[in-house]
Amino acid sequence: MIEGVANIWMPVRDVERAAGFYRDVLGLTVVKEDVGWVEFDANGVRGALNGREPKGAGSGGPVLTFETAALEETVSDLTRRGVEFTAGISEHDWGRVTTFRDTEGNEIQLYEPPRS
């Protein structure tokens, strides 16, 4: 099942500019950087900036991402509880993810870190 919040990320057009704002203006500590991704610590909550294609960037809002160690089991359990997933499980070097919406239409993700 869900183990906690992995992060809350926001789509941005310019990752470097946005990272500078969160780091230099707000004073948050950057804890992870990758191509098109900057993650920062906000008092124990991981916030992140996700670079997007210019056409769609900045038009969405923050995305809450929950972490789980057993993605398929969690998807099956939530599906039995009436959750409708808007995307299948996608595989990445940094882990696996799938998406659903809450009752208000907010996008939520489930994330499973890569196994060692």
N, C-alpha and C positions, 0 to 999 in steps of 0.2 A: 504494500500500500504506500501511500505518500509518506515520505520521511521528513519533509520540511521544504523550505523555499531554497531553490538553487540560486535564483537571482530574479531581479526585475529589470528587464531591458527595454530600451527605447530605440526606435529607428531614428537614424540621423543621416543627413546628407554629407556632412563633412566630419569624419571621425576625429581628425586631429584638432580641429577648431572646438568641437564639443568636448573632447577630452581636456583641452586647455582650460575651458570654463569650469568643469567639475574639479580639476586638479588645482588650478592656480587661483580661481576666483572663489570657489566654494571651499577649497582646502581639503578635499578628500584625497585619500591615498590610493593610487593606482596599484592594483594587486596582480593584474594579468593583462597582457597585450598580445594580440594576434592580428593577422591581416583583417581589417574591417571590424575589429572587436576590441573594446577596452573595458575592463572590469575594475570597479573600485569598491572600497569598503566604506559603508556608511553606518558606523556603529554596530557592526556585526551583520548587517544586511548587505548582500552583494547587489550592487547596481551595475548596469552595463550599457554600453553604447554599441549599437549594431549598425554598421554602414550598409546602406541600401543602394539600389540602383536609383539614379536621380529622379526618375519618373514617379516612383512610389514613396520615396523617402520623406519622412516628416509628416506624412498624412495620417499615420496610425498613431495610436497611443501606446503607453507602456504595456508590456506583456509580462504577466506573472508566470514564472516557471517553477513548478514543483519538481523535486527530485524523488526518484524511486530506484530501488535496486533490482526490481523485477518488472520491467515495462509491460510485457505481454500480460502478466497476471493482473497488474493494476488496470490496464485497458479493459480486460475481460470483466473484472469486478465492477468497474464504473459503467460499462456498457449494460451489465445486468441491472444496474441502478437507474438506468434511463439516460445516461450521458451519450450524446451523439458526437462522434469524432469527425472533425472536418478535414482531416488529413491522415494518411497512413503513417506508419513508422518509417522515418527516414534515418539512414545510417551515415555517420560522419566520423572523421578521425577523432573528434572531440567527444563523441558519444552518440546516443540515439535519442530521437525526439518525435513527439506526435502532438497534435493540437486539437482542442475542443473549445466550446464556448459555454459560458455560464448562462443562467436564466435571463441575464440582462444583455447578452450578446458580446460580453467581453471575452477576448481571446485569452486562453490559458494553455500552457504547454506542460507536458510531462517530459522529463529528461532523465535518462539513465547514463551515468558516466561510463567511459570505456572500462572494460574489465582488465585487470592487470595480468 
